[in-house]
Amino acid sequence: MEKTVSELLKEYQSLQSKAEKERDIRVQKAHRTIPRLKEIDDTINKLGLECTSYSIGLDSQSQKEYLKAFSQKIKQLKEEKLALLKEHGYPSDYLDIKYVCKHCKDTGYIEYKKCACFKQKLVSKAYSQSNLGNILSRENFNTFDLDLFSNEKYQDYPKTPRQNMLDILSRCEGFAHNFENDNAENLLFYGSTGLGKTFLCNCIAKKLLDKGKLVLYLTSFKLFKILEEFRFRPTDALMAKEQLDYMLTCDLLIIDDLGTELSNSFTTSELFNIVNSRLLERRKTIISTNLKPEQLIDTYGQRVFSRMSAHYTALKFYGRDLRM
């Protein structure tokens, strides 16, 4: 994590340098085209230097009057600049630095806190390092193939696996499309292995990442490993704390394969804390599991299950294992 943060800070420095150089090129071009612009910029710089030195020796009232006159002069010069730019067909922000992120101005931080763009870069780095980036290029809504699912009746279900998957797919696309709506929607995928649960998690993750959302994907094994390190291993706690913060604050948390970890009172308590904290903050979560509802109750208790049943849309996957 430390190495990743260091690499990202270097990336931000490069972004800043690039933005400043591009601005300097635009300024030089504008000065050549409109000589009066250079005169105005030189005057503003000169006035700024004079203001710093001259106003120091004035009494309070004189200083106030001087600064008022100074501000008025600067305002007039800036208005003249804008008028000249418009007259020559340049946009009003032509001479401004064009940052990739307007919020943090390509520093990665806002008032000593990581900007959303920084957090997303960290997650993207993690995806890249875990090879998930390659997976998302293969597993997304554009590559989802309904023809893989049988259109023949399956057991006693009223819909065929394909009809059922069409409904689930529509629900998932709607979830991604309406993600920014404050509808407190969460999803619970459940059913046997090899029915497309993880694939659809990846579809939604890809769609939201493309929208610039902060998405964190974790298998249940990885989730509880991070929580265990945070609680019980002080040497790893700092890195785990960073990851725990992302779990609680990311736009979408995906917990895949819930139930494959070794369950005990610790995992039950921690799962409740994660689920409940995100519900209180109205942050959305997707959970996939091979467990049936009654098995979820047996494994994680009534408290966890009641949160899921009340606040999650449960989507049941059924049919024959596609991997077979």
Order of alpha helices (4+ residues) and beta strands (2+ residues): alpha-alpha-alpha-beta-beta-alpha-alpha-alpha-beta-alpha-beta-alpha-alpha-beta-alpha-beta-alpha-beta
